[in-house]
Amino acid sequence: MISPLLIPILGICVALLAVFGGVFFKPWLAMQHRKMELEAQMVAEKAAQYAAQTERLEQRVQVLERIITDRGVAIAEEIEQLRDAPLN
């Protein structure tokens, strides 16, 4: 059997929980949300930096490949000229 005194005590407890949730829990949730937004922004900026760095490295590799390819043809021509040249 529920005591008549227990009902007002439960009501007060529920009211205190509601106040506690409104005063402490909502700002804490807002702070956590803002923290996650800032972290997401930092991660996005870092990803953009990595993408830019990757693009620069890809361009440098293309230049090196072009140099090697062009120089490879020149080396092949030099070898052919040496073959045709007399030894003495």
PyMOL commands that place a pseudoatom at each C-alpha (Angstrom):
pseudoatom trace, name=CA, resn=MET, resi=1, chain=A, elem=C, hetatm=0, pos=[0.000, 0.000, 0.000]
pseudoatom trace, name=CA, resn=ILE, resi=2, chain=A, elem=C, hetatm=0, pos=[1.337, 3.437, -0.958]
pseudoatom trace, name=CA, resn=SER, resi=3, chain=A, elem=C, hetatm=0, pos=[1.672, 5.791, 1.925]
pseudoatom trace, name=CA, resn=PRO, resi=4, chain=A, elem=C, hetatm=0, pos=[-0.074, 9.174, 1.475]
pseudoatom trace, name=CA, resn=LEU, resi=5, chain=A, elem=C, hetatm=0, pos=[3.216, 10.833, 2.400]
pseudoatom trace, name=CA, resn=LEU, resi=6, chain=A, elem=C, hetatm=0, pos=[5.048, 9.034, -0.438]
pseudoatom trace, name=CA, resn=ILE, resi=7, chain=A, elem=C, hetatm=0, pos=[3.074, 10.753, -3.235]
pseudoatom trace, name=CA, resn=PRO, resi=8, chain=A, elem=C, hetatm=0, pos=[4.236, 14.325, -2.409]
pseudoatom trace, name=CA, resn=ILE, resi=9, chain=A, elem=C, hetatm=0, pos=[7.820, 13.061, -1.932]
pseudoatom trace, name=CA, resn=LEU, resi=10, chain=A, elem=C, hetatm=0, pos=[7.747, 11.431, -5.379]
pseudoatom trace, name=CA, resn=GLY, resi=11, chain=A, elem=C, hetatm=0, pos=[6.304, 14.642, -6.838]
pseudoatom trace, name=CA, resn=ILE, resi=12, chain=A, elem=C, hetatm=0, pos=[9.106, 16.685, -5.305]
pseudoatom trace, name=CA, resn=CYS, resi=13, chain=A, elem=C, hetatm=0, pos=[11.699, 14.210, -6.631]
pseudoatom trace, name=CA, resn=VAL, resi=14, chain=A, elem=C, hetatm=0, pos=[10.268, 14.423, -10.154]
pseudoatom trace, name=CA, resn=ALA, resi=15, chain=A, elem=C, hetatm=0, pos=[10.233, 18.232, -9.968]
pseudoatom trace, name=CA, resn=LEU, resi=16, chain=A, elem=C, hetatm=0, pos=[13.850, 18.269, -8.767]
pseudoatom trace, name=CA, resn=LEU, resi=17, chain=A, elem=C, hetatm=0, pos=[14.882, 15.976, -11.608]
pseudoatom trace, name=CA, resn=ALA, resi=18, chain=A, elem=C, hetatm=0, pos=[13.144, 18.251, -14.105]
pseudoatom trace, name=CA, resn=VAL, resi=19, chain=A, elem=C, hetatm=0, pos=[14.915, 21.312, -12.673]
pseudoatom trace, name=CA, resn=PHE, resi=20, chain=A, elem=C, hetatm=0, pos=[18.235, 19.483, -12.564]
pseudoatom trace, name=CA, resn=GLY, resi=21, chain=A, elem=C, hetatm=0, pos=[17.796, 18.424, -16.192]
pseudoatom trace, name=CA, resn=GLY, resi=22, chain=A, elem=C, hetatm=0, pos=[16.923, 21.926, -17.289]
pseudoatom trace, name=CA, resn=VAL, resi=23, chain=A, elem=C, hetatm=0, pos=[19.651, 23.681, -15.341]
pseudoatom trace, name=CA, resn=PHE, resi=24, chain=A, elem=C, hetatm=0, pos=[22.551, 21.264, -15.740]
pseudoatom trace, name=CA, resn=PHE, resi=25, chain=A, elem=C, hetatm=0, pos=[21.849, 18.674, -18.399]
pseudoatom trace, name=CA, resn=LYS, resi=26, chain=A, elem=C, hetatm=0, pos=[20.706, 20.948, -21.254]
pseudoatom trace, name=CA, resn=PRO, resi=27, chain=A, elem=C, hetatm=0, pos=[23.775, 23.233, -21.080]
pseudoatom trace, name=CA, resn=TRP, resi=28, chain=A, elem=C, hetatm=0, pos=[26.019, 20.173, -20.835]
pseudoatom trace, name=CA, resn=LEU, resi=29, chain=A, elem=C, hetatm=0, pos=[24.390, 18.709, -23.949]
pseudoatom trace, name=CA, resn=ALA, resi=30, chain=A, elem=C, hetatm=0, pos=[24.781, 22.045, -25.749]
pseudoatom trace, name=CA, resn=MET, resi=31, chain=A, elem=C, hetatm=0, pos=[28.450, 22.162, -24.786]
pseudoatom trace, name=CA, resn=GLN, resi=32, chain=A, elem=C, hetatm=0, pos=[28.993, 18.600, -26.028]
pseudoatom trace, name=CA, resn=HIS, resi=33, chain=A, elem=C, hetatm=0, pos=[27.251, 19.463, -29.293]
pseudoatom trace, name=CA, resn=ARG, resi=34, chain=A, elem=C, hetatm=0, pos=[29.439, 22.544, -29.802]
pseudoatom trace, name=CA, resn=LYS, resi=35, chain=A, elem=C, hetatm=0, pos=[32.545, 20.524, -28.948]
pseudoatom trace, name=CA, resn=MET, resi=36, chain=A, elem=C, hetatm=0, pos=[31.644, 17.950, -31.599]
pseudoatom trace, name=CA, resn=GLU, resi=37, chain=A, elem=C, hetatm=0, pos=[31.028, 20.715, -34.162]
pseudoatom trace, name=CA, resn=LEU, resi=38, chain=A, elem=C, hetatm=0, pos=[34.466, 22.213, -33.487]
pseudoatom trace, name=CA, resn=GLU, resi=39, chain=A, elem=C, hetatm=0, pos=[36.152, 18.820, -33.735]
pseudoatom trace, name=CA, resn=ALA, resi=40, chain=A, elem=C, hetatm=0, pos=[34.359, 18.119, -37.023]
pseudoatom trace, name=CA, resn=GLN, resi=41, chain=A, elem=C, hetatm=0, pos=[35.514, 21.487, -38.369]
pseudoatom trace, name=CA, resn=MET, resi=42, chain=A, elem=C, hetatm=0, pos=[39.114, 20.762, -37.375]
pseudoatom trace, name=CA, resn=VAL, resi=43, chain=A, elem=C, hetatm=0, pos=[38.956, 17.331, -39.011]
pseudoatom trace, name=CA, resn=ALA, resi=44, chain=A, elem=C, hetatm=0, pos=[37.555, 18.861, -42.210]
pseudoatom trace, name=CA, resn=GLU, resi=45, chain=A, elem=C, hetatm=0, pos=[40.340, 21.466, -42.282]
pseudoatom trace, name=CA, resn=LYS, resi=46, chain=A, elem=C, hetatm=0, pos=[42.970, 18.765, -41.754]
pseudoatom trace, name=CA, resn=ALA, resi=47, chain=A, elem=C, hetatm=0, pos=[41.433, 16.673, -44.553]
pseudoatom trace, name=CA, resn=ALA, resi=48, chain=A, elem=C, hetatm=0, pos=[41.586, 19.693, -46.868]
pseudoatom trace, name=CA, resn=GLN, resi=49, chain=A, elem=C, hetatm=0, pos=[45.251, 20.202, -45.975]
pseudoatom trace, name=CA, resn=TYR, resi=50, chain=A, elem=C, hetatm=0, pos=[45.999, 16.547, -46.713]
pseudoatom trace, name=CA, resn=ALA, resi=51, chain=A, elem=C, hetatm=0, pos=[44.146, 16.767, -50.017]
pseudoatom trace, name=CA, resn=ALA, resi=52, chain=A, elem=C, hetatm=0, pos=[46.142, 19.850, -51.022]
pseudoatom trace, name=CA, resn=GLN, resi=53, chain=A, elem=C, hetatm=0, pos=[49.404, 18.184, -50.015]
pseudoatom trace, name=CA, resn=THR, resi=54, chain=A, elem=C, hetatm=0, pos=[48.479, 15.067, -51.992]
pseudoatom trace, name=CA, resn=GLU, resi=55, chain=A, elem=C, hetatm=0, pos=[47.701, 17.194, -55.041]
pseudoatom trace, name=CA, resn=ARG, resi=56, chain=A, elem=C, hetatm=0, pos=[51.093, 18.929, -54.801]
pseudoatom trace, name=CA, resn=LEU, resi=57, chain=A, elem=C, hetatm=0, pos=[52.880, 15.585, -54.464]
pseudoatom trace, name=CA, resn=GLU, resi=58, chain=A, elem=C, hetatm=0, pos=[51.003, 14.162, -57.452]
pseudoatom trace, name=CA, resn=GLN, resi=59, chain=A, elem=C, hetatm=0, pos=[52.057, 17.163, -59.549]
pseudoatom trace, name=CA, resn=ARG, resi=60, chain=A, elem=C, hetatm=0, pos=[55.683, 16.690, -58.506]
pseudoatom trace, name=CA, resn=VAL, resi=61, chain=A, elem=C, hetatm=0, pos=[55.558, 12.986, -59.395]
pseudoatom trace, name=CA, resn=GLN, resi=62, chain=A, elem=C, hetatm=0, pos=[54.142, 13.875, -62.815]
pseudoatom trace, name=CA, resn=VAL, resi=63, chain=A, elem=C, hetatm=0, pos=[57.036, 16.285, -63.390]
pseudoatom trace, name=CA, resn=LEU, resi=64, chain=A, elem=C, hetatm=0, pos=[59.545, 13.642, -62.308]
pseudoatom trace, name=CA, resn=GLU, resi=65, chain=A, elem=C, hetatm=0, pos=[57.919, 11.055, -64.574]
pseudoatom trace, name=CA, resn=ARG, resi=66, chain=A, elem=C, hetatm=0, pos=[58.108, 13.506, -67.475]
pseudoatom trace, name=CA, resn=ILE, resi=67, chain=A, elem=C, hetatm=0, pos=[61.795, 14.221, -66.747]
pseudoatom trace, name=CA, resn=ILE, resi=68, chain=A, elem=C, hetatm=0, pos=[62.627, 10.520, -66.500]
pseudoatom trace, name=CA, resn=THR, resi=69, chain=A, elem=C, hetatm=0, pos=[60.705, 9.683, -69.653]
pseudoatom trace, name=CA, resn=ASP, resi=70, chain=A, elem=C, hetatm=0, pos=[62.264, 12.516, -71.658]
pseudoatom trace, name=CA, resn=ARG, resi=71, chain=A, elem=C, hetatm=0, pos=[65.740, 11.760, -70.322]
pseudoatom trace, name=CA, resn=GLY, resi=72, chain=A, elem=C, hetatm=0, pos=[65.210, 8.061, -71.028]
pseudoatom trace, name=CA, resn=VAL, resi=73, chain=A, elem=C, hetatm=0, pos=[64.739, 8.800, -74.726]
pseudoatom trace, name=CA, resn=ALA, resi=74, chain=A, elem=C, hetatm=0, pos=[67.872, 10.958, -74.737]
pseudoatom trace, name=CA, resn=ILE, resi=75, chain=A, elem=C, hetatm=0, pos=[69.878, 8.218, -73.021]
pseudoatom trace, name=CA, resn=ALA, resi=76, chain=A, elem=C, hetatm=0, pos=[68.675, 5.655, -75.573]
pseudoatom trace, name=CA, resn=GLU, resi=77, chain=A, elem=C, hetatm=0, pos=[69.784, 7.968, -78.393]
pseudoatom trace, name=CA, resn=GLU, resi=78, chain=A, elem=C, hetatm=0, pos=[73.206, 8.465, -76.766]
pseudoatom trace, name=CA, resn=ILE, resi=79, chain=A, elem=C, hetatm=0, pos=[73.641, 4.692, -76.461]
pseudoatom trace, name=CA, resn=GLU, resi=80, chain=A, elem=C, hetatm=0, pos=[72.786, 4.240, -80.136]
pseudoatom trace, name=CA, resn=GLN, resi=81, chain=A, elem=C, hetatm=0, pos=[75.294, 6.959, -81.096]
pseudoatom trace, name=CA, resn=LEU, resi=82, chain=A, elem=C, hetatm=0, pos=[77.994, 5.234, -79.048]
pseudoatom trace, name=CA, resn=ARG, resi=83, chain=A, elem=C, hetatm=0, pos=[77.242, 1.925, -80.788]
pseudoatom trace, name=CA, resn=ASP, resi=84, chain=A, elem=C, hetatm=0, pos=[77.691, 3.498, -84.178]
pseudoatom trace, name=CA, resn=ALA, resi=85, chain=A, elem=C, hetatm=0, pos=[80.899, 5.349, -83.223]
pseudoatom trace, name=CA, resn=PRO, resi=86, chain=A, elem=C, hetatm=0, pos=[84.228, 3.625, -83.953]
pseudoatom trace, name=CA, resn=LEU, resi=87, chain=A, elem=C, hetatm=0, pos=[86.105, 2.295, -80.924]
pseudoatom trace, name=CA, resn=ASN, resi=88, chain=A, elem=C, hetatm=0, pos=[89.467, 3.740, -81.959]
for i in range(1, 88): cmd.bond("trace and resi %d" % i, "trace and resi %d" % (i + 1))
show_as sticks, trace
zoom trace
